[in-house]
Amino acid sequence: GSTSTCILIKMVGEDKAELGGLLEILPPVEFCCIYGSKLHPNNKDETSMTDYIIGVSDPRQWHSENLKLNKDHYASCLIRLGGARMITDIANDIGVGVHFNPFVSCNNKMVKYGVVRMHDLIEDILGWERFYLSGRLQKPVNILMDNLDIKNVNSVNLKAATSAALLLLPSKFTEEDLYAKICSLSYTGDLRMLFAEDKNKVNKIVQGQFHLFEEMYKPFLEEYEAKNLLRFSLAGDKQVNIFQDCGLSAASTLVSSLPSSIRSEMAMKLGDKRILDDSGRVRQQVVIGSKEQAAECMKRLVRRKVMFSSTRQAVAGLLTAGAVHGVRYVANKMHKAWKSWV
C-alpha cells in the first residue's frame, strides 16, 4: 500500500511485523485493524483466530485482485459460481456489507479477515446504520493501517457509546460497570449470544483490557465531568465510583450525542421538537419523559439493529464460507459457549 501514509500503531503483546504480515500478501488496503480476543494480554489460546477488519475503496475490484493472489482464501464454490461479483453481492444483499474469509493460514497462524467498503465502514461508525462494525470499534482494537484517519472518525462512535451506556446505568456505578455496559451494547440482541458465544464474554473483555478501555474513553468521561453530568470518587482497592446526574436535562444531553439514525427513530416513538442549538442551527430534539423512558426506547432500537445485522451476517457467512468452513466456524463458537455454560 502507500506506506507514506501507513500508520503503524504500537502493538499490544505480539510482534507488530507478525500481525501486519497479512497485509503483505493482500492487495493494497485503506484501513486495517485487529479486534477480538487475540488482543487480550492474557489470551493464551493458540487455537483462536486473529480477527482483522479490512477497509477498501472498491470491494468488487479488491476481491478480483485478491482472487488472483490468494484464491485459497475463498470457498471454492464461490469462485466457481461467480467470483468477485458474487462475493460482493452476497455481502451487500444478504449480509451487512462485510465479506469474511475465515481459517486463512498466515505466518503459521489462523486468521479471519472481513473486507468492507470504506464508505460503509464510515457510515456505520458515524450513524450506527448497521451497528455491526461500529460495535467492534467500540472495544479496543489495534490499528495497523489508517489512510483516512478512521481512528479520529471513530471518536464520534466512542462518545455515542458512552452516552448510550450512561443512559442504561443507574445513578451510581463503577468504571468497570461502564465499560461492561459499553461492551454489551453490540451483543444485545445478537443471536450468537443465545447459543454460540461465551456467556462471560463481556466481563472477560473488560477485565482483560481494562487499561485499554480507560485510555479510549477517558476524553469523553472528562468532557462529561466538565459538563457536571458525572462525578468521580475513589473507593477502596483503586476502584473508581462514578455518580451521574439522572435528571431530564442530563438525559436529554446524552440522547443528543446518540447517532442521528437512533435519534430520529426515538423521535418517531417519543415525539420531538425543533430547537436552536448554540451555533444557531435548528435541530431536532427528542422529547423524553424520563431517563428510564429514553433508555428503554434506545435499548429496543439498538437490540433490533443488532439482531437484524447479526442474523443477516450469519446467513451470509454460512453461504460464503462454504459448508465445511461454516460448520467448523459455528462448531468453534459452540465449543466456547459450552465451556462457559458448564
Secondary structure, DSSP 8 states (H G I E B T S, - for coil): --TTT------SSS-HHHHHHHHHHS---SEEEEESGGG-TT---TTS-EEEEEEES-HHHHHHHHHHH-GGGS-HHHHHHTHHHHHHHIIIIISSSEEEEEEEEETTEEEEEEEEEHHHHHHHHHH-SS-SHHHHTTS--EEEEETT-HHHHHHHHHHHHHHHHHHHS-SEEEHHHHHHHHHHHTTTT-THHHHSS-TTHHHHHHHHTHHHHHHHHHHHHHHHHHTTSEEEEE-STT-EEEEE--SHHHHHHHHHTS-HHHHHHHHHHH-EEEEE-TTS-EEEEE--S-HHHHHHHHHHHHHHHHHHHHHHHHHHHHHHSHHHHHHHHHHHHHHHHHHHH-
